[in-house]
Amino acid sequence: MRTQVAIIGAGPSGLLLGQLLAKAGIDAVIIEQRSPEYILGRIRAGILESVTADALERAGVAERLRHDGLVHHGIELSYGGERHHIDFQALIGRSVTVYGQTEVTRDLMIARAAGNAVTVYDAQDVSVHDFDTATPVVRYRKNGQQHALRCDFIAGCDGFHGVTRRSVPEPSKRIFERVYPFGWLGVLCDTPPVADELIYASHERGFALCSMRSLTRSRYYVQVGADERVEDWSDQRFWDELRGRLDASAAEALVTGASIEKSIAPLRSFVCEPMRFGNLFLAGDAAHIVPPTGAKGLNLAASDVLYLADGLIARYLHDDASELDAYSQKCLRRVWKAERFSWWMTSLLHRFPDADDFALRIQQAELDYLTGSRAAQTSLAENYVGLPY
């Protein structure tokens, strides 16, 4: 089989890239190791920057986003028993949209199927070869048969644990990483959100987040130790812990219910440099991970994909390789700013096991300064809603 672009991974970044290329008349085949059901069953972030929403509009898959997305004009910061509103609209005239990553993926899957584009699901033993030449090859096994997909370019959209980054020789890449000594225990439930906007809570027992997927489905998180096990957390224990970390009015308004999904996610900051290796391009979680505190993971993946799609379109339609040559530099400039913001939000709101009294006082002073300074709030708002693309 032959294609112009082989995309490894059918998550939102791979599907978005495939849709943007299809709109431009560029042939792309997506190879995915999992089933469509597995991919749609993953629970992920749901805060979209305007750059991501615009990308979905460009891809022609934003109809449900426009109808069902919840526009949020700010967030709430909770500490010391009080909530403080950070008004994005008043500060910078911009907003974010709540729309679950599962729904983004579903919309992209439907569009790809409607266009009769080729996606190979349940591919086994996927491997990438010869990406340092003009004739890269992707090999995989499907239904007991070996297959070779020849292409001009490979897009690695296969996530942190995927094969593409691992296929790059160690001397060719540089890894930057910080693993945090805690995780997020998350619960998804069919209950109305506790507030109209997200609540980020800093408490002596640890961080908590009140989020949502819709007006009837909520997502809640509490910071837990890195060695915690999800099976040790009953629903009642979770609700009791969450309620204890919220301010009085939020705790009273909290509607609890049976969890429909419960999991613990570790937190890490991770960057691989560069993001291009010959004719292999890494995008999204294959190249970088951010702690979810800043709501940047999906949005960074979307901006990677936009840079890559523009570069491939320029190469095929105008015989111009300059955008592809600049891909890694452009992406990493944006990535490191998002890494800084996500690290800062994580450091500001979480309790670290080794924090002494001095560190706790600094954290308190930072929160006091932030909630009392329009300039500091403007900086948070600019970063949260997304820096210019």
C-alpha positions, 0 to 999 in steps of 0.5 A, a space after each residue: 500500500 502507498 500513501 503520501 502521509 502515514 499517520 500513526 495514532 487515531 486519537 484526536 491529533 492523528 484524526 485532526 491531521 488526517 481531516 485537515 489533509 483530506 480537506 486539502 486533497 492530500 492522501 493520508 492513511 491512519 494506523 492505530 493499534 487500538 479499536 475505535 471503541 477503546 479510543 472513545 472509551 478513554 476519558 480525557 480533557 475537555 477545555 478547548 482554546 480558541 485555536 483548537 476550536 478554530 482548527 475543528 471549524 477548519 476541519 469541518 467538524 465543529 457543528 456539535 461543538 457550536 451546539 453543545 460546547 459550553 463557553 466559559 468566561 473565567 475560572 474560580 480559584 479557591 483557597 483559605 475557605 474563599 473563592 476568587 473569580 478570574 474573569 477572562 472576558 473582562 481581563 482580555 476579552 477571550 474565553 474557552 469552551 468546555 467540550 470533551 475530548 471524547 466528543 472531539 474524537 467522535 466528531 473526527 471519526 464520523 467525518 473520516 468515515 464519511 469521507 471514505 478515508 482509510 483508517 486501520 484499527 487493531 493493527 499489531 506490531 506497528 513499526 516505522 522504518 527508513 524515516 531518515 530517507 525519502 522512502 519511509 515505511 510503516 509495517 504492521 500486522 492485521 488479521 495475521 497478515 503482514 503489511 507495509 505502508 510506503 509513504 513520503 512522511 510519517 506523522 507520529 501521533 501515537 501518544 507518550 507510550 507510542 512507537 514513533 518516538 521510541 524508534 528514534 535513536 537515543 543520540 538523536 533526541 534530547 529528553 526533558 522530564 519532571 515527574 511529580 510526586 502525586 497524581 489526580 484521582 478523577 471521578 466522572 458522574 452524571 450529576 450537574 456541575 457544582 458551579 457554572 465555571 471550573 473551581 481550582 482549589 488549593 487546600 492543606 489536604 491537597 489540590 481539588 478540581 471541579 470540572 464538567 463535560 456538560 450541564 448534566 455530567 461532571 468531572 471531579 479530581 483530588 490530588 492523591 499520593 503517587 502510591 495510591 490505588 484507585 480500588 482503595 477509593 470508594 465513591 463515598 470516600 472520594 466525595 467526603 475528601 472532595 467536599 472537605 477541600 472545597 469552600 463552604 458554599 461549594 461543599 454545600 452545593 455539591 451533588 454526589 452520585 455513582 461514579 461511571 469512571 474512576 481512575 488515577 492519572 500520574 502527573 509529569 512534564 515531558 518534552 522531546 527535542 527536536 520534534 522532527 527526525 528526517 521525514 518523521 514528525 512527532 505531534 501531541 503527546 508523542 512529543 510532549 506531556 504537561 500536567 493537566 492543571 493548565 488544560 494544555 494537553 489537547 490544545 498543544 496537540 492541536 497547534 502541533 497538528 496545525 503547524 504540521 498540516 500547513 507544512 505538508 499542504 505547502 509542500 504538496 500544493 506549492 512545492 515549498 518545504 520551508 514550513 516543514 523545515 520550521 516545524 520543530 522550532 515553531 512547535 517547541 516555542 509554543 510547547 515550552 511556554 505551555 510547559 512553564 504555565 502548566 508547571 506554574 499552575 501545578 506548583 501554585 495549587 498542589 501540596 508537595 510532600 517535601 514542602 516546608 513552612 517557607 514553601 507553604 508561605 511562598 505559595 500562600 503569598 503567590 495566591 494572595 498576589 494573584 487574586 489581588 493583582 489585575 496584572 497577575 490575573 491578566 497573565 493567567 488569563 492570557 496563558 489559560 485561554 491560549 497564547 497566540 498561534 
